[in-house]
Amino acid sequence: MRFLRTAAAAAVFAALLVPASAHAAPAAAAPGDSVTLPVREALVQLPVRTEDRTGYERTKFKHWVDADRDGCNTRAEVLKAEAVVAPEQGAGCKLTGGEWYSPYDDRYIAGPSGLDIDHLVPLAEAWDSGASAWTAKEREAYANDLGDDRALIAVSAASNRSKADQDPATWLPPAAGYRCQYVTDWVADKTRWGLSIDAGEQAALTEVLNACPNVPVTVTAAR
């Protein structure tokens, strides 16, 4: 399953450590560039700026699209990828049956109707953190990012709506055992898209990550 990555990452961490006196590799700068570095170092490299929601509208992030024109939109693609029991796919990519695990609240959910597809870094948060300056196509790509399995996640509708557009300063998953994974993926997603963090967000991420394994994250720049 897509959310079981931390243990595998930790297994290779020792090979990727740099000496304390060395400076870690710079974050990826051009689309397609990749970088691997400990998550706490990735956090340090995120720019810290005041957020601004002026002009935000959810409709400025077009979703859900069928980018590969296979008949299944982004929501359906995530549901199919993350199912622990595969659903049946009917005409028009209608999914029925199946079962999913919602790591935010440590629940199994039968059938797709009780699930939301969460933008790990919410659309409004992305806007606040730099996406307001992007083109419409860039925002569409962000809202439908299937190129990194940390960007979109199937979770219970209740947990997603509790989270809404909050960042880790005001919301963390109710399932405490998932919080290290959540904030690690948050840092990776912001790094991938070249987004900033604000001071409160930085403090919250630092506090959580200081109690978590300093696992390596590999990020490929999306823009």
Buried (B, 14 or more C-beta within 10 A) or exposed (E): EEBEBBEEBEEEBEEBEEEEEEEBEEBBEEEEEEBBBBBBBBBBBBEEBEBEEEEBEEEBBBBBBBBEEEEBBBBBBBBBEBBEEEBEBEEEBEBEEBBBBBBBBBBEBEEBEBBBBBBBBBBBBBBBBBBBEBEEEBBBBBBBBBEBBBBBBBBBBBBBEBBEBEBBBEBBBBBEEBBBBBBBBBBBBBBBBBBBBBEEBBEBBEEBBEEBBBBBBBBBBBB
